[in-house]
Amino acid sequence: MISITLQNKFKVAAALTLVLSAAACGGGSDAPALPPAPAPAPTPTPTPVSISEIKACSMTGVGAAVLSTDAPTTILDAVPGTIGSVSYCLVKVVVAQAVNIWVTLPMGGAWNGDLRSQGGGVFAGSVAAETAAAAAGYIGVQTDTGHSGFFLSGAFGMLSPGVANVALQEDFAFRSEHLMAVVGKQLARVFYGQEPNTSFWYGCSTGGRQGMMMAQRYPEDYDGILAGAPAIHWDRFQALQIWPQVVMRQDLGYVLSAAKQTLATNAAIASCDTADGVTDGLLNDPRQCTYNPVGDTAITKDTCTQADDTCLTRIEAGVMQKIWGGARNASGVQLWPGTERGATTLPMAGAVPFAAATEQAKYFVYLDPNWDWTTLTYANYGAFFDKTVAMVGPVLGTDNPDLSAFKAHGGKLINYHGWADPLIMPEGTTQYYEAMNSKLGGAAAVNTFARLFMVPGMGHCSGGDGPNAFGQDGVPKADADHDAFKALVKWVKEGAAPDQIVATKYTGDDPTQAVLRTRPLCVYPKVAKYKGNGNTDDAASFSCEAP
């Protein structure tokens, strides 16, 4: 059995989609292999703070506690476990209807006095012991969000054809995450005799959306939130994920090969690479790249054919331009930004749409498991998009820019997003940040409690050609300058806001291998600019400047 961490589910889902798409077309050399399972994160030894348990890790000890939530709550089990040199108590709780919450409680004086909840991936549907948090000294909390099943299945959202399962949709959207804080803090009181000093949220993708939902709906649950690639526009970006399929069916009648898509992507990078002063295969801000393959005679040729992967036909080049240009209605008005130039288009432009997108349409929008995505055309796509926003937005939309209550609570928020993310459009995150600025008095006011770091060349939550390791991948770094979560903790506890976070590119994205490049990540909208001298693979040769 392959173990997949919740944070990596969207990455693996993308790879699964690519492989399934290739299989649907008969396979071939264009089909990429699944990525190797991520190396287990090293287990740090927490600094003891002499907070020991006052109850036994058993059903007659902590398991006998009576927990108070918004519905009947049962402790199912309380059993000891170990991670590295740290012992913990795993307490399994279920809150009606069926929200499963697992809490890991460090034992033997290993608790650092804080709590850290871990977010999920895609549609979630499973729960595990949050041992990484326990190893670092935190109470760790996870949830299955109120349903069980494959993380790419949205079937829980429908009670029966035509009838939404509103209760489970709400459990998934916000209730289960709030219950994580409620249950985790109550168990801390029972087990240690005190509540956590500080509570943190940690997650990417769906986990990023969940963290943002806590800041918006339950601003006092967490003191610090690290939310990467946040899926806050759940309705919009998942509707967008079907757009490349519409374009290919309408304009080509066939799926553009992976080789042709990669050819166009590489040409876009080459065209815009030097704009930031350094030739490094990365686009500091791909929004500034306006490359259009239709006019690029180096790759777009009148003599090209569908079978020739060394070039594009003029229509194929137009398809790539439309994919980059984002979803549009019949009048040509952009409904949502597309894939950025420099990011792979393959997860969404394979043989079939990304699975989560069609699951949303079936079980949250049309409430019809037989809904057929191939019925979408340029003429009706706008109506599909609008219906998706109307049906999904009120429950799963997490884009309220008014975080004034979270700010008043003293909360601190760090967002990050890869500019080469192929699954959740990074412009959605920059638009949200600009909306916060407008709502809360400008960037200077927002930056007192919330900071966004955009990551050139990084894919979905990690990976990609750029420096992409800064603690967000589950592998802790040495200090707060190189680790986003440690930077968050320092900001919350010491008031030291991060002005930059250094990201690292390792050989093979393996942190046990050689360092290829380091680069500072800057507080948006600043970007890393080369100072004009020094090694361009060294973060010290760059400074964060206004674009």
C-alpha positions as CSV (number, residue, x, y, z in Angstrom):
1,M,0.0,0.0,0.0
2,I,1.4,3.4,-1.0
3,S,1.2,6.0,1.8
4,I,0.4,9.5,0.5
5,T,0.5,12.5,2.8
6,L,-2.6,14.7,2.8
7,Q,-0.5,17.7,1.7
8,N,0.8,15.8,-1.4
9,K,-2.7,14.5,-2.5
10,F,-3.2,17.2,-5.1
11,K,0.2,16.5,-6.6
12,V,-0.4,12.8,-6.8
13,A,-3.9,13.4,-8.1
14,A,-2.3,15.4,-11.0
15,A,0.0,12.6,-11.8
16,L,-2.8,10.1,-11.6
17,T,-4.8,12.2,-14.1
18,L,-1.9,12.3,-16.5
19,V,-1.3,8.6,-16.3
20,L,-5.1,7.8,-16.7
21,S,-5.3,10.2,-19.6
22,A,-2.4,8.5,-21.4
23,A,-4.0,5.1,-20.8
24,A,-7.3,6.4,-22.3
25,C,-5.3,7.3,-25.4
26,G,-3.4,4.0,-25.5
27,G,-0.4,5.2,-23.5
28,G,2.8,6.0,-25.3
29,S,6.0,7.8,-24.6
30,D,4.2,11.0,-23.6
31,A,2.8,9.4,-20.5
32,P,4.8,10.5,-17.4
33,A,5.3,8.1,-14.5
34,L,3.9,8.7,-11.1
35,P,6.3,10.7,-9.0
36,P,8.3,8.7,-6.4
37,A,6.8,8.6,-2.9
38,P,8.2,11.6,-1.0
39,A,11.1,10.8,1.4
40,P,10.0,10.7,5.0
41,A,10.7,14.0,6.8
42,P,13.5,13.8,9.3
43,T,12.2,13.6,12.9
44,P,13.4,16.6,14.9
45,T,13.9,16.2,18.6
46,P,11.6,18.7,20.4
47,T,12.9,20.8,23.2
48,P,11.3,19.5,26.4
49,V,9.3,22.2,28.2
50,S,8.3,20.0,31.2
51,I,4.6,19.8,30.3
52,S,3.6,16.3,31.2
53,E,0.3,14.5,30.9
54,I,-1.9,14.1,34.0
55,K,-4.1,11.4,32.5
56,A,-3.2,7.9,31.3
57,C,-3.2,7.2,27.5
58,S,-6.0,4.7,27.7
59,M,-9.8,4.5,27.4
60,T,-10.0,4.7,31.2
61,G,-7.7,7.7,31.3
62,V,-8.0,10.4,28.6
63,G,-10.5,8.2,26.8
64,A,-13.0,8.7,29.6
65,A,-13.2,12.4,29.0
66,V,-16.6,14.0,28.1
67,L,-16.1,16.3,25.1
68,S,-18.5,19.2,24.4
69,T,-19.1,20.1,20.7
70,D,-22.1,21.0,18.6
71,A,-23.3,17.4,18.3
72,P,-22.9,14.0,20.1
73,T,-19.2,13.3,20.4
74,T,-17.5,10.0,21.2
75,I,-14.0,9.0,21.9
76,L,-13.4,5.8,20.0
77,D,-9.9,4.9,21.1
78,A,-6.8,6.2,23.0
79,V,-3.6,4.3,22.3
80,P,0.1,5.1,22.7
81,G,2.5,5.3,19.7
82,T,6.0,6.5,18.9
83,I,7.6,8.6,16.2
84,G,11.4,8.6,16.4
85,S,12.3,9.3,20.0
86,V,8.9,10.9,20.9
87,S,6.0,9.0,22.4
88,Y,2.5,10.2,21.9
89,C,-1.1,9.3,22.7
90,L,-3.4,8.9,19.7
91,V,-7.0,9.8,20.6
92,K,-9.6,9.0,17.9
93,V,-12.8,11.0,18.1
94,V,-16.0,11.1,16.1
95,V,-18.5,13.9,16.1
96,A,-21.9,13.3,14.6
97,Q,-22.8,13.0,11.8
98,A,-19.5,11.4,11.0
99,V,-16.6,13.8,11.5
100,N,-13.5,11.7,12.4
101,I,-10.8,13.7,14.2
102,W,-7.5,12.2,15.3
103,V,-5.4,14.0,17.9
104,T,-1.8,13.1,18.7
105,L,-0.6,14.2,22.1
106,P,3.1,14.2,22.8
107,M,4.0,12.4,26.1
108,G,6.8,12.3,28.6
109,G,7.3,16.1,28.8
110,A,7.8,16.4,25.0
111,W,4.8,18.7,24.5
112,N,6.0,22.2,23.6
113,G,2.7,23.8,24.8
114,D,1.3,24.4,21.3
115,L,-1.2,22.8,18.9
116,R,-0.9,22.4,15.1
117,S,-3.7,21.3,12.8
118,Q,-2.9,19.7,9.5
119,G,-5.0,20.4,6.4
120,G,-6.2,17.9,3.9
121,G,-6.1,17.4,0.1
122,V,-8.7,17.6,-2.7
123,F,-12.0,16.2,-1.2
124,A,-10.1,14.6,1.8
125,G,-12.0,11.5,3.0
126,S,-9.3,10.0,5.2
127,V,-7.6,10.7,8.5
128,A,-4.3,9.6,10.0
129,A,-2.1,10.2,13.1
130,E,-0.4,13.6,12.7
131,T,2.9,12.3,13.8
132,A,5.0,15.0,12.2
133,A,3.5,17.5,14.5
134,A,4.0,15.3,17.5
135,A,7.6,14.7,16.6
136,A,8.2,18.5,16.6
137,G,6.5,18.7,20.0
138,Y,3.0,19.9,18.9
139,I,-0.4,18.5,19.6
140,G,-1.2,17.3,16.1
141,V,-4.8,17.2,14.7
142,Q,-6.3,15.8,11.5
143,T,-9.8,15.1,10.2
144,D,-11.4,13.2,7.3
145,T,-13.8,16.3,7.0
146,G,-16.9,14.2,7.7
147,H,-16.9,11.6,5.0
148,S,-14.8,8.6,3.9
149,G,-13.6,7.6,0.5
150,F,-11.1,8.3,-2.3
151,F,-9.8,11.8,-2.1
152,L,-10.7,12.5,-5.8
153,S,-14.4,11.5,-5.2
154,G,-17.0,14.2,-4.6
155,A,-19.9,11.8,-4.4
156,F,-20.5,12.7,-0.7
157,G,-21.8,16.1,-1.9
158,M,-25.0,14.6,-3.3
159,L,-27.7,12.9,-1.1
160,S,-29.6,11.5,-4.1
161,P,-30.0,12.7,-7.7
162,G,-31.2,16.2,-7.6
163,V,-30.7,16.5,-3.8
164,A,-27.6,18.1,-2.3
165,N,-26.1,16.6,0.8
166,V,-25.9,20.0,2.5
167,A,-24.8,18.6,5.9
168,L,-21.8,16.8,4.4
169,Q,-20.9,19.7,2.2
170,E,-20.8,22.0,5.2
171,D,-18.8,19.4,7.2
172,F,-16.2,19.4,4.4
173,A,-16.2,23.1,3.9
174,F,-15.8,24.5,7.4
175,R,-17.5,22.6,10.3
176,S,-14.9,19.8,10.6
177,E,-12.0,22.2,10.6
178,H,-13.5,24.2,13.4
179,L,-14.2,21.0,15.3
180,M,-10.5,20.2,15.0
181,A,-9.6,23.2,17.1
182,V,-12.5,22.6,19.6
183,V,-11.6,18.9,20.2
184,G,-7.9,19.4,20.2
185,K,-8.0,22.1,22.8
186,Q,-10.4,20.2,25.0
187,L,-8.2,17.1,24.9
188,A,-5.2,19.3,25.9
189,R,-7.1,20.4,29.0
190,V,-7.9,16.8,29.9
191,F,-4.5,15.3,29.1
192,Y,-2.2,18.1,30.3
193,G,-4.4,20.2,32.5
194,Q,-4.1,23.2,30.3
195,E,-5.1,24.5,26.9
196,P,-2.5,25.1,24.2
197,N,-0.6,28.4,24.6
198,T,-0.7,28.9,20.8
199,S,-2.6,27.2,18.0
200,F,-1.4,26.9,14.4
201,W,-2.9,25.8,11.1
202,Y,-0.6,24.2,8.5
203,G,-1.7,23.1,5.0
204,C,-1.6,23.5,1.2
205,S,-4.2,23.3,-1.6
206,T,-7.4,22.1,0.1
207,G,-5.4,22.5,3.4
208,G,-4.7,26.1,2.4
209,R,-8.4,26.7,1.7
210,Q,-9.3,25.2,5.1
211,G,-6.8,27.5,6.9
212,M,-8.3,30.6,5.1
213,M,-11.8,29.4,6.0
214,M,-10.7,29.4,9.7
215,A,-9.4,32.9,9.4
216,Q,-12.6,34.1,7.8
217,R,-15.3,32.1,9.7
218,Y,-13.6,31.2,13.0
219,P,-11.0,33.9,13.5
220,E,-10.2,32.9,17.2
221,D,-9.5,29.2,16.5
222,Y,-5.9,29.8,15.4
223,D,-3.2,32.3,16.2
224,G,-1.1,31.5,13.1
225,I,-2.1,30.1,9.7
226,L,0.3,28.9,7.0
227,A,-1.9,28.5,3.9
228,G,-0.2,27.5,0.6
229,A,-1.8,27.4,-2.9
230,P,-5.1,28.1,-1.2
231,A,-8.1,26.5,-3.0
232,I,-10.2,29.5,-1.9
233,H,-12.0,29.9,-5.2
234,W,-13.1,26.3,-5.2
235,D,-16.1,27.0,-7.5
236,R,-14.2,29.0,-10.0
237,F,-10.9,27.3,-10.5
238,Q,-12.5,23.8,-10.7
239,A,-14.8,25.1,-13.4
240,L,-11.7,26.5,-15.1
241,Q,-10.1,23.1,-15.0
242,I,-12.4,21.8,-17.7
243,W,-11.8,24.8,-20.0
244,P,-8.8,23.3,-21.8
245,Q,-10.9,20.3,-22.7
246,V,-13.6,22.6,-24.2
247,V,-11.0,24.5,-26.2
248,M,-9.4,21.3,-27.6
249,R,-12.7,19.7,-28.5
250,Q,-14.1,22.8,-30.1
251,D,-11.0,23.9,-32.1
252,L,-9.1,20.6,-32.8
253,G,-11.4,17.7,-32.2
254,Y,-8.5,15.9,-30.6
255,V,-6.2,16.1,-27.6
256,L,-3.1,18.1,-28.1
257,S,-0.1,15.9,-27.4
258,A,2.0,16.3,-24.3
259,A,5.1,17.0,-26.5
260,K,3.3,19.8,-28.3
261,Q,2.1,21.4,-25.1
262,T,5.6,21.2,-23.6
263,L,7.1,22.7,-26.8
264,A,4.8,25.7,-26.4
265,T,5.5,26.0,-22.7
266,N,9.3,25.9,-23.1
267,A,9.0,28.5,-25.9
268,A,7.1,30.8,-23.6
269,I,9.8,30.5,-20.9
270,A,12.6,31.1,-23.4
271,S,10.8,34.2,-24.8
272,C,10.3,35.8,-21.4
273,D,13.2,34.4,-19.3
274,T,15.5,37.4,-19.5
275,A,12.9,40.0,-18.5
276,D,13.9,39.7,-14.8
277,G,17.6,40.2,-15.6
278,V,18.7,36.6,-15.1
279,T,18.6,33.7,-17.5
280,D,17.5,30.9,-15.3
281,G,14.5,29.2,-16.8
282,L,12.2,30.9,-14.4
283,L,9.6,33.7,-14.8
284,N,9.5,36.0,-11.8
285,D,6.0,37.1,-12.6
286,P,4.5,35.3,-15.6
287,R,1.7,37.8,-15.8
288,Q,4.2,40.1,-17.5
289,C,4.9,37.4,-20.2
290,T,2.7,38.0,-23.3
291,Y,4.3,35.4,-25.6
292,N,1.9,34.2,-28.3
293,P,2.9,31.0,-30.1
294,V,0.6,31.8,-33.1
295,G,3.2,34.3,-34.3
296,D,6.3,32.2,-33.4
297,T,7.5,30.8,-36.7
298,A,10.2,28.8,-34.9
299,I,7.6,26.4,-33.6
300,T,4.4,27.2,-35.5
301,K,4.5,26.1,-39.1
302,D,2.0,26.0,-41.9
303,T,3.4,22.6,-42.9
304,C,3.0,21.1,-39.4
305,T,0.6,18.2,-38.9
306,Q,-1.1,16.7,-35.9
307,A,1.3,13.8,-35.9
308,D,4.5,16.0,-35.9
309,D,5.5,16.7,-32.2
310,T,8.3,19.0,-33.3
311,C,6.0,21.8,-34.2
312,L,2.5,23.3,-33.8
313,T,-0.1,24.0,-36.4
314,R,-1.6,27.5,-36.4
315,I,-4.8,26.2,-34.8
316,E,-2.8,24.2,-32.2
317,A,-0.9,27.3,-31.3
318,G,-4.2,29.2,-30.9
319,V,-5.4,26.4,-28.5
320,M,-2.4,27.0,-26.3
321,Q,-3.0,30.7,-26.3
322,K,-6.7,30.2,-25.3
323,I,-5.6,27.8,-22.5
324,W,-3.3,30.5,-21.1
325,G,-5.9,33.1,-21.7
326,G,-8.3,31.6,-19.2
327,A,-12.0,30.6,-19.3
328,R,-14.3,32.9,-21.2
329,N,-18.0,33.2,-22.0
330,A,-19.5,33.4,-25.5
331,S,-18.8,37.2,-25.5
332,G,-15.1,36.7,-24.8
333,V,-15.2,38.0,-21.3
334,Q,-12.6,36.2,-19.0
335,L,-14.4,34.3,-16.3
336,W,-11.2,33.0,-14.5
337,P,-7.5,33.2,-15.2
338,G,-5.8,30.3,-17.0
339,T,-2.6,28.4,-16.6
340,E,0.3,30.7,-16.4
341,R,2.9,30.7,-19.1
342,G,5.8,28.6,-17.7
343,A,3.5,26.1,-15.9
344,T,2.8,22.8,-17.5
345,T,-0.7,22.5,-19.0
346,L,-0.7,18.7,-18.9
347,P,-2.8,18.0,-15.8
348,M,-5.8,19.8,-17.2
349,A,-5.2,19.3,-20.9
350,G,-4.9,15.5,-21.0
351,A,-7.3,13.0,-22.5
352,V,-9.9,13.8,-19.9
353,P,-10.4,16.7,-17.4
354,F,-8.9,16.7,-14.0
355,A,-11.0,14.4,-12.0
356,A,-12.0,16.8,-9.2
357,A,-13.5,19.2,-11.7
358,T,-15.9,16.7,-13.1
359,E,-16.7,15.4,-9.6
360,Q,-17.7,18.9,-8.6
361,A,-19.9,19.3,-11.6
362,K,-21.7,16.0,-11.0
363,Y,-22.2,16.1,-7.2
364,F,-22.2,19.7,-6.3
365,V,-23.5,21.6,-9.4
366,Y,-25.9,19.4,-11.4
367,L,-26.5,16.7,-8.7
368,D,-26.4,14.2,-11.5
369,P,-23.8,11.4,-11.5
370,N,-24.4,10.9,-15.2
371,W,-23.5,14.5,-16.2
372,D,-21.3,14.5,-19.3
373,W,-18.5,17.1,-19.6
374,T,-18.4,16.6,-23.3
375,T,-21.7,18.5,-23.6
376,L,-19.8,21.7,-22.8
377,T,-19.2,24.1,-25.7
378,Y,-18.1,27.7,-26.2
379,A,-21.8,28.6,-26.4
380,N,-22.9,27.1,-23.0
381,Y,-19.6,27.2,-21.0
382,G,-20.6,30.6,-19.5
383,A,-23.8,29.2,-18.2
384,F,-22.0,26.3,-16.8
385,F,-19.5,28.6,-15.0
386,D,-22.3,30.8,-13.6
387,K,-24.2,27.8,-12.3
388,T,-21.1,26.4,-10.7
389,V,-20.5,29.7,-8.8
390,A,-24.2,29.8,-7.7
391,M,-24.3,26.2,-6.5
392,V,-20.8,25.8,-5.0
393,G,-19.7,29.3,-4.0
394,P,-22.1,29.8,-1.0
395,V,-20.7,26.7,0.8
396,L,-17.2,26.2,-0.5
397,G,-16.2,29.7,-1.6
398,T,-13.6,31.0,0.8
399,D,-12.7,34.3,-0.7
400,N,-14.1,36.8,1.8
401,P,-11.3,39.4,2.1
402,D,-12.5,40.8,5.4
403,L,-10.0,39.3,7.9
404,S,-10.5,42.2,10.4
405,A,-11.7,39.8,13.1
406,F,-8.6,37.6,12.6
407,K,-6.4,40.6,12.8
408,A,-8.1,41.8,15.9
409,H,-7.5,38.4,17.5
410,G,-3.8,39.0,16.9
411,G,-3.6,36.3,14.3
412,K,-0.8,36.1,11.7
413,L,-1.2,34.6,8.2
414,I,1.4,33.5,5.7
415,N,0.2,32.6,2.2
416,Y,2.5,31.2,-0.6
417,H,1.7,30.1,-4.1
418,G,3.8,28.7,-6.9
419,W,3.7,30.8,-10.1
420,A,4.0,27.5,-12.1
421,D,1.0,25.8,-10.3
422,P,-0.9,23.9,-13.0
423,L,-3.9,23.1,-10.8
424,I,-4.9,26.1,-8.8
425,M,-4.5,29.3,-10.7
426,P,-2.0,31.6,-8.8
427,E,-3.7,34.7,-10.0
428,G,-6.6,33.8,-7.8
429,T,-4.4,34.2,-4.8
430,T,-2.9,37.5,-6.0
431,Q,-6.4,38.8,-6.7
432,Y,-7.5,37.8,-3.1
433,Y,-4.5,39.6,-1.7
434,E,-5.4,42.7,-3.6
435,A,-9.0,42.4,-2.4
436,M,-7.7,42.3,1.2
437,N,-5.7,45.4,0.5
438,S,-8.8,47.2,-0.7
439,K,-10.9,46.0,2.2
440,L,-8.5,46.5,5.0
441,G,-6.7,49.8,4.3
442,G,-3.9,49.0,1.9
443,A,-0.9,46.8,1.7
444,A,0.9,48.4,4.7
445,A,-2.1,47.7,6.9
446,V,-2.5,44.1,5.6
447,N,1.2,43.3,6.0
448,T,1.0,43.9,9.7
449,F,-0.7,40.5,10.0
450,A,-0.8,38.8,6.6
451,R,1.9,38.3,4.0
452,L,1.9,36.6,0.6
453,F,5.0,35.0,-0.9
454,M,4.8,34.0,-4.6
455,V,7.3,31.3,-5.7
456,P,8.7,31.5,-9.3
457,G,8.9,28.1,-11.0
458,M,7.2,26.2,-8.2
459,G,4.4,23.8,-9.1
460,H,1.4,22.8,-6.9
461,C,2.6,23.1,-3.3
462,S,6.1,21.9,-4.2
463,G,8.0,20.6,-7.2
464,G,8.7,22.5,-10.4
465,D,11.9,23.9,-11.9
466,G,12.4,26.7,-9.3
467,P,13.7,26.6,-5.8
468,N,10.7,25.0,-4.1
469,A,11.7,23.8,-0.6
470,F,11.2,26.1,2.3
471,G,9.7,23.9,5.0
472,Q,6.3,23.8,3.3
473,D,7.0,20.3,2.0
474,G,7.1,18.7,5.4
475,V,10.8,18.7,5.6
476,P,11.9,21.2,8.3
477,K,14.7,23.6,7.5
478,A,17.4,25.0,9.9
479,D,15.8,28.3,10.8
480,A,13.0,30.7,10.2
481,D,14.8,32.4,7.3
482,H,14.5,29.1,5.3
483,D,11.3,27.6,6.8
484,A,7.8,29.1,6.3
485,F,6.3,27.5,9.3
486,K,9.1,28.5,11.6
487,A,8.8,32.0,10.2
488,L,5.1,31.9,11.1
489,V,5.9,30.7,14.6
490,K,8.5,33.4,15.1
491,W,6.1,36.1,13.9
492,V,3.3,34.9,16.3
493,K,5.5,34.4,19.3
494,E,8.1,37.2,18.8
495,G,6.4,39.7,16.6
496,A,9.1,39.3,13.9
497,A,7.4,39.5,10.6
498,P,9.2,37.7,7.7
499,D,10.5,40.1,5.0
500,Q,11.7,37.2,2.9
501,I,12.0,33.4,3.1
502,V,14.8,31.6,1.3
503,A,13.8,28.7,-0.9
504,T,16.1,25.9,-2.0
505,K,16.3,23.8,-5.1
506,Y,17.9,20.4,-4.5
507,T,19.1,17.8,-7.0
508,G,16.0,15.7,-7.8
509,D,14.0,17.8,-5.3
510,D,15.6,15.5,-2.7
511,P,16.7,17.4,0.4
512,T,19.4,14.8,1.1
513,Q,21.1,15.7,-2.2
514,A,23.1,18.6,-3.4
515,V,21.8,22.2,-3.3
516,L,21.5,23.5,-6.9
517,R,20.1,27.0,-6.2
518,T,18.7,29.2,-3.5
519,R,16.5,32.2,-4.0
520,P,14.7,34.6,-1.7
521,L,10.9,34.6,-1.8
522,C,9.7,38.2,-1.3
523,V,6.6,39.7,0.3
524,Y,4.2,40.3,-2.6
525,P,4.3,42.3,-4.7
526,K,8.1,42.6,-4.3
527,V,10.2,40.2,-6.4
528,A,13.8,38.9,-6.2
529,K,16.1,41.1,-8.3
530,Y,19.7,40.3,-9.1
531,K,22.1,42.8,-7.5
532,G,24.3,42.7,-10.6
533,N,27.2,40.7,-9.2
534,G,27.6,37.3,-7.5
535,N,26.5,33.8,-8.2
536,T,23.0,33.8,-9.6
537,D,22.3,30.5,-7.9
538,D,22.9,32.1,-4.5
539,A,20.1,33.9,-2.7
540,A,22.6,36.4,-1.3
541,S,23.0,37.8,-4.8
542,F,19.4,39.0,-4.8
543,S,17.4,41.5,-3.0
544,C,13.6,42.0,-2.7
545,E,12.5,45.0,-4.7
546,A,9.4,46.5,-6.1
547,P,8.6,45.1,-9.5
